[in-house]
Amino acid sequence: MEKKSRVLIIGTTGRLGHHLAEASLRFSHPTFALVRDSSFSHPLKSQNLQSLSNAGATLLRGSLQEEASLIEALKQVDVVICAISSTQVLDQKLLIRAIKQVGCIKRFIPSEFGLDPDKVQISGMDYNFYSRKAEIRRLVEEQGIPYTFVSCNFFMSYLLPSLVQPGLTSPPRDKVTIFGHGNTKGVFVQEKDIASFTIRTVDDPRTLNKVLYLRPPGNVYSMNELVGIWEAKIAKMLQKIYVSEEELLNRITETPYPGNRDMIFIYSAFIKGDQTYFDIGASGGVDGTKLYPDVNYTTISEYLDALL
Ligand SMILES: NC(=O)c1ccc[n+]([C@@H]2O[C@H](COP(=O)([O-])OP(=O)(O)OC[C@H]3O[C@@H](n4cnc5c(N)ncnc54)[C@H](OP(=O)(O)O)[C@@H]3O)[C@@H](O)[C@H]2O)c1
């Protein structure tokens, strides 16, 4: 049997990183986590770290700001996956320098895990959210570091719990707001599943220097379709309030950041169609659900069942 790559995950105490570490262990990769000192003394994070350690992960102390700790960690692994938060994306520059220096990393997956930053059509509106991720892509490419960029679209825990209703914490039961005409499709994937697809790529030559896109069947719907699925589940028609593109843009402009952030992402996905307007194959990318049909993922309908 082919030897499984040793995987280093940075950000295992975070929302996605925790799932990445679990998936790496589940798929039998020797798994390492680079963890900041402060997390070991944090009540909840230290418990999570202990359970990862019990499951077989090797915990290494270090940080993206400490070059020596990065070099030391990189020398022990073949693959690096970074899952730091969007605001810290540029902190990966030192890591990229260290990866180049050690020269032994077979695959680097930088912290993206959202819409494709080279495909979004909302430049100037997103407070450099995507341009920072694109800057990291360019640096990785320039340095000739083998990579996979993971473009998973929305996490299921983001916007779907409210059925894409900013300000709500559960799906509406009386009236629902639909942005634009409601026919543009967006994509939601559960974090655990994003982690499974991501880990599947690390030893796969088909994903080398490619963008992996996730658009699983059953997880790609327009707002009208999402509302229809929910209405069928609660056996009730909701009152529809339509907010035009122009009105949404006015609301985005009038609301100071970050209060307008959800509306910006809704505009991008459900009005501009940034998650689905392009063909994956024609763009040179690879489709995760086609490459790994055996990954058993949660559909939107199943996710909504849990909210009934
Ligand atoms: N598509 C979507 O809907 C969606 C939603 C959310 C996030 N995302 C994307 O997913 C990625 C991960 O985001 P997240 O929300 O999972 O992140 P998160 O929960 O904020 O976790 C960040 C992790 O990075 C670690 N970290 C921070 N600074 C570090 C440093 N200097 N050195 C080492 N580790 C450091 C943190 O560790 P400590 O415990 O030490 O703080 C934590 O484990 C981002 O690219 C984000 O844009 C996408």
The ligand as a MOL file (V3000), in Angstrom:
LIG
                    3D

  0  0  0     0  0            999 V3000
M  V30 BEGIN CTAB
M  V30 COUNTS 48 52 0 0 0
M  V30 BEGIN ATOM
M  V30 1 N -16.7340 29.5990 3.2470 0
M  V30 2 C -17.1860 30.0120 4.4000 0
M  V30 3 O -18.4190 30.1340 4.6060 0
M  V30 4 C -16.2190 30.3040 5.4880 0
M  V30 5 C -16.6520 30.5890 6.7840 0
M  V30 6 C -15.6960 30.8070 7.7750 0
M  V30 7 C -14.3430 30.7370 7.4820 0
M  V30 8 N -13.9480 30.4570 6.1990 0 CHG=1
M  V30 9 C -12.5110 30.3750 5.8380 0
M  V30 10 O -11.9430 29.2240 6.4700 0
M  V30 11 C -10.5980 29.4880 6.8610 0
M  V30 12 C -10.4480 29.1510 8.3460 0
M  V30 13 O -11.2890 30.0190 9.0880 0
M  V30 14 P -11.8660 29.6160 10.5230 0
M  V30 15 O -13.0770 30.4670 10.7340 0
M  V30 16 O -11.9660 28.1430 10.6370 0 CHG=-1
M  V30 17 O -10.6750 30.1340 11.4610 0
M  V30 18 P -10.7240 30.3360 13.0480 0
M  V30 19 O -11.8520 29.5750 13.6540 0
M  V30 20 O -10.6430 31.8230 13.3250 0
M  V30 21 O -9.3800 29.6240 13.5070 0
M  V30 22 C -8.1410 30.1870 13.2590 0
M  V30 23 C -7.0840 29.2260 13.7330 0
M  V30 24 O -5.8000 29.7660 13.4090 0
M  V30 25 C -4.9670 29.6830 14.5690 0
M  V30 26 N -3.9840 30.7560 14.5330 0
M  V30 27 C -4.2440 32.0810 14.5310 0
M  V30 28 N -3.0880 32.7650 14.4810 0
M  V30 29 C -2.0890 31.8590 14.4510 0
M  V30 30 C -0.6870 31.9590 14.4120 0
M  V30 31 N -0.0850 33.1410 14.3580 0
M  V30 32 N 0.0400 30.8260 14.4120 0
M  V30 33 C -0.5750 29.6050 14.4400 0
M  V30 34 N -1.9150 29.4560 14.4820 0
M  V30 35 C -2.6590 30.5710 14.4850 0
M  V30 36 C -5.9240 29.8380 15.7250 0
M  V30 37 O -5.2840 29.3240 16.8710 0
M  V30 38 P -5.4120 29.9580 18.3630 0
M  V30 39 O -6.1990 28.9360 19.1240 0
M  V30 40 O -3.9880 30.0350 18.8160 0
M  V30 41 O -6.0650 31.2820 18.2580 0
M  V30 42 C -7.0790 28.9720 15.2500 0
M  V30 43 O -6.8030 27.6240 15.4710 0
M  V30 44 C -10.3440 30.9620 6.5060 0
M  V30 45 O -9.6550 31.0340 5.2720 0
M  V30 46 C -11.7280 31.5640 6.3640 0
M  V30 47 O -11.7890 32.6380 5.4440 0
M  V30 48 C -14.8520 30.2300 5.2280 0
M  V30 END ATOM
M  V30 BEGIN BOND
M  V30 1 1 1 2
M  V30 2 2 2 3
M  V30 3 1 2 4
M  V30 4 1 4 5
M  V30 5 2 4 48
M  V30 6 2 5 6
M  V30 7 1 6 7
M  V30 8 2 7 8
M  V30 9 1 8 9
M  V30 10 1 8 48
M  V30 11 1 9 10
M  V30 12 1 9 46
M  V30 13 1 10 11
M  V30 14 1 11 12
M  V30 15 1 11 44
M  V30 16 1 12 13
M  V30 17 1 13 14
M  V30 18 2 14 15
M  V30 19 1 14 16
M  V30 20 1 14 17
M  V30 21 1 17 18
M  V30 22 2 18 19
M  V30 23 1 18 20
M  V30 24 1 18 21
M  V30 25 1 21 22
M  V30 26 1 22 23
M  V30 27 1 23 24
M  V30 28 1 23 42
M  V30 29 1 24 25
M  V30 30 1 25 26
M  V30 31 1 25 36
M  V30 32 1 26 27
M  V30 33 1 26 35
M  V30 34 2 27 28
M  V30 35 1 28 29
M  V30 36 1 29 30
M  V30 37 2 29 35
M  V30 38 1 30 31
M  V30 39 2 30 32
M  V30 40 1 32 33
M  V30 41 2 33 34
M  V30 42 1 34 35
M  V30 43 1 36 37
M  V30 44 1 36 42
M  V30 45 1 37 38
M  V30 46 2 38 39
M  V30 47 1 38 40
M  V30 48 1 38 41
M  V30 49 1 42 43
M  V30 50 1 44 45
M  V30 51 1 44 46
M  V30 52 1 46 47
M  V30 END BOND
M  V30 END CTAB
M  END
